[in-house]
Amino acid sequence: MIVSKPTPRKINKNGQKSATAEFVGTFLKANGEVRTMHFATSEKKISSHIANGTMATVFDVEKKGLRKFNFAKMIGTIAAVN
């Protein structure tokens, strides 16, 4: 996994900065289609889902909405977008 240091982007409900960053990754969808997604989430969340091989809800930057990224079917690596 290639990641850069997350950049604080917003203030959460507790008044603290939430460390999110943008990434690009590719995975195999349930229907067999290959999907490359440009998404925003935290580095901690990505590390956890890769280790467990689970799906995660992330913010799809291109479609401007929440989507699922299947880390169990990930192809290649996750790259941070600077």
Secondary structure as a PSIPRED ss2 file (coil, helix, strand):
# PSIPRED VFORMAT (PSIPRED V4.0)

   1 M C   1.000  0.000  0.000
   2 I E   0.000  0.000  1.000
   3 V C   1.000  0.000  0.000
   4 S C   1.000  0.000  0.000
   5 K C   1.000  0.000  0.000
   6 P C   1.000  0.000  0.000
   7 T E   0.000  0.000  1.000
   8 P E   0.000  0.000  1.000
   9 R E   0.000  0.000  1.000
  10 K E   0.000  0.000  1.000
  11 I E   0.000  0.000  1.000
  12 N C   1.000  0.000  0.000
  13 K C   1.000  0.000  0.000
  14 N C   1.000  0.000  0.000
  15 G C   1.000  0.000  0.000
  16 Q C   1.000  0.000  0.000
  17 K E   0.000  0.000  1.000
  18 S E   0.000  0.000  1.000
  19 A E   0.000  0.000  1.000
  20 T E   0.000  0.000  1.000
  21 A E   0.000  0.000  1.000
  22 E E   0.000  0.000  1.000
  23 F E   0.000  0.000  1.000
  24 V E   0.000  0.000  1.000
  25 G E   0.000  0.000  1.000
  26 T E   0.000  0.000  1.000
  27 F E   0.000  0.000  1.000
  28 L E   0.000  0.000  1.000
  29 K C   1.000  0.000  0.000
  30 A C   1.000  0.000  0.000
  31 N C   1.000  0.000  0.000
  32 G C   1.000  0.000  0.000
  33 E C   1.000  0.000  0.000
  34 V E   0.000  0.000  1.000
  35 R E   0.000  0.000  1.000
  36 T E   0.000  0.000  1.000
  37 M E   0.000  0.000  1.000
  38 H E   0.000  0.000  1.000
  39 F E   0.000  0.000  1.000
  40 A E   0.000  0.000  1.000
  41 T E   0.000  0.000  1.000
  42 S C   1.000  0.000  0.000
  43 E H   0.000  1.000  0.000
  44 K H   0.000  1.000  0.000
  45 K H   0.000  1.000  0.000
  46 I H   0.000  1.000  0.000
  47 S H   0.000  1.000  0.000
  48 S H   0.000  1.000  0.000
  49 H H   0.000  1.000  0.000
  50 I H   0.000  1.000  0.000
  51 A H   0.000  1.000  0.000
  52 N H   0.000  1.000  0.000
  53 G C   1.000  0.000  0.000
  54 T C   1.000  0.000  0.000
  55 M E   0.000  0.000  1.000
  56 A E   0.000  0.000  1.000
  57 T E   0.000  0.000  1.000
  58 V E   0.000  0.000  1.000
  59 F E   0.000  0.000  1.000
  60 D E   0.000  0.000  1.000
  61 V C   1.000  0.000  0.000
  62 E C   1.000  0.000  0.000
  63 K C   1.000  0.000  0.000
  64 K C   1.000  0.000  0.000
  65 G E   0.000  0.000  1.000
  66 L E   0.000  0.000  1.000
  67 R E   0.000  0.000  1.000
  68 K E   0.000  0.000  1.000
  69 F E   0.000  0.000  1.000
  70 N E   0.000  0.000  1.000
  71 F H   0.000  1.000  0.000
  72 A H   0.000  1.000  0.000
  73 K H   0.000  1.000  0.000
  74 M E   0.000  0.000  1.000
  75 I E   0.000  0.000  1.000
  76 G E   0.000  0.000  1.000
  77 T E   0.000  0.000  1.000
  78 I E   0.000  0.000  1.000
  79 A E   0.000  0.000  1.000
  80 A E   0.000  0.000  1.000
  81 V E   0.000  0.000  1.000
  82 N C   1.000  0.000  0.000
